[in-house]
Amino acid sequence: MRRFERGLAAAALMVAALMPPAKAAESLAALSFLVGERVADSAPGARPNQGGTSEIRPDLNGSLLVRRDRTHMAEGGDLDMVMTMYVEGGHLRADFFDTAGHVIHYHVTELAPGRRVQFTSDPAPAAPTFRLTYEGLAGGRLAVRFEIAPPGPQPSFTLFTEGTLSPAP
């Protein structure tokens, strides 16, 4: 067991040497407008308690951001989601997971530090492409847009859902 623990500690040190925390924190600073706890604004025609919550917090000494969401589905039930945002090889990346079994690996395709970020899924043969956009609004609110494109070399995105999030009371 001790050999395993030493090996694990050595691996952790090698990973830490690849990306100094200060560099990761500096790059993640462009996403600081996302940090906070928010609730979904009610959409016209939404049933009571439809919507959800979203929380984005720094983790691992600021080397990544973790988004945790709970969406109350129109047909009933909840969908829980986790997304980690991090720096890899000098590029902002993100990985998304939900309780429905979806996994999406993203890279940043558009960035206006402190105001707007657009994540696009990594290309995969015969798979749709996903695009997630956050835009900071007045009062700490966020506009969120999620789009999907069918498989193909030139994605043509169609809106799947969008909304706004307001700071939690």
N, C-alpha and C positions, 0 to 999 in steps of 0.2 A: 504494500500500500504506500509506503514512504517513497518508493521509486516513482509511482504514479504521481504523487503529490509534487515531487521535485520536477518531474517532467512537465506537469501542468504549470508550475510556477515559472519554469524556463520559457515555456510557450507564451505565457502572459507577458513576460519581460520582452520577448522578441516582438510581439505585436505592439507593445507600448513604444518600442524604439522606432517602429515604422512610421508612426504618426504622433509627433509630440502633441500633448493636449493643448498647448497654447495655439498651435496652428489650427486645430480642429475648432477650438472655441472662437477664433477670429473669423473663420469661414461661416460657422453657425450663427455668428452675430448678425448676418444679413437676414436671418429668419427670426430675429428677436420679436418682431411684431406679431408672431403667431403665439407666443407664450401667454398663457392665461387659461382661465376657466370660463366657458361660455355656454349659453343655452341657445337652441335653435329658435329663431323668430317664427311665429305662427304664420303659416301660409294661408291664403284665402281658401276657404272651404275645408280646412283641416279639421279632423275630429278632435275632441278634447283629449289632451295628453299625447297627441301625435307630435312628433318632433324629436328632441333628444338633447344630449349634452356632449360637450367636447372639452377635453382638458389637454393642454400641451405644456409639458414641463421639461426642463433640463434634467439629465440623468448622467450617471457615471462621471461625476466631477465636471460636467459641462461638455463632455465629449460627444454627446448625442442629445437629441430632443425626442421625447416619447409622447405620441398623441394617443389618447384613449377616448373612444367615443361609445355612446350607447344611443342607438336610434330606435325609436318606437315606431314600428311598422304600421302602415295604414290597415293592413289585413290582420293586425294583432301580433303580439309577441315583440321581442326586442332583438336587435342585431348589435353585437359587441364587436368593436374594431380596435386594433392596435397598429400604429405606424411608427417606425423608428426613422429619424432623419439624422444623417451622419456624413462625415467626410471620408472619402476613400480615394487614395491616389490624387489628392488635391481637388476632387470633384464632389459636389453635394449629391448625395444619393438618398433613397428612402426605400423601405420595405414595408408592405402593408399585409395584414392578416385579419381575417374576420371569422366569426363563429359559423358562417355558412361554408367555410372551407376555401375561400378565395385567398390567393397569394399573388401580390403584384410587386415586381421589382421596378423601381423608378430611378430616373436620372433627371436632373434639372435642365430644362430646355429654355427657360426664360427666368431672369432674375432682375428685379429692381430692388436692391437692398433696402430693407425696412418698409417696403410698400407692397411688393407683389412677387409671387413665386409660382412657376408652372412646372409641375412634374409630369413627365411622359414615361410610359412603361417602356422597358427594354424590348427591342424587337424580338419576336419569336415567330418561327415559321408557322403558318396556318393558324395563328392565334390573333384575337383582336388586340388593338392598341388602346391604352387608356390614358387619359389626360386629366389631371387634377390641378385646379388653379385656385390659389388663395390671393385675395386682395384686401389690404387693410383699408378700413373705412373710418370715418370720424367716430370719436367716442370709444375706441377700442373694439369696434365691431369688425367682423370679417365677412367678406363675400366669398362663397365657395361654389365652384362649378366643377362638375364631373362629366366627362365626355367619353364616348366610345367610338372607335373606328373599326370597320370590318378588316379582316386580314388583307394584306396587299402592300405593295412597295411604297405607295403614296397614300398615307392615311387621310381619310375624309371623315372628320369627326362630326358626330351627332350628339346633341345635348341629351344626357341621361337624367340628371337632376342638378338643381342649383338652389341656393338659399343664402340666408344671412344668419350669422351668429352674433349674439350680444353678450357683453360681460355678464357673468352670473351674479345674481343679487347677493 
